[in-house]
């Protein structure tokens, strides 16, 4: 079934600057496999050397974190939307002054 994968701005350089990709898939894993097969440069940013999703990559299916569903084996329905959301780190260390 046809689903849409939303590509975050930092990863668009690996998808020919496309912000969304439509593809056929039955599970989240199949969708991500199809995506990384078509755009191979994206694979190293989503998966570690063992082939597992990187810990700082969050995948949402229609606003639901797949970690709370069936992870990458979550089944898809027609017109579902998968969002790739990289975690953002940074900022400055703040010191708490407690009385």
Secondary structure, DSSP 8 states (H G I E B T S, - for coil): -EEEEE--GGGGGGTTT-SEEEEE-SBHHHHHHHHHHHSGGGHHHHB-TTS-B-TTEEEEETTEEGGGTTGGG-B--TT-EEEEEE-------------
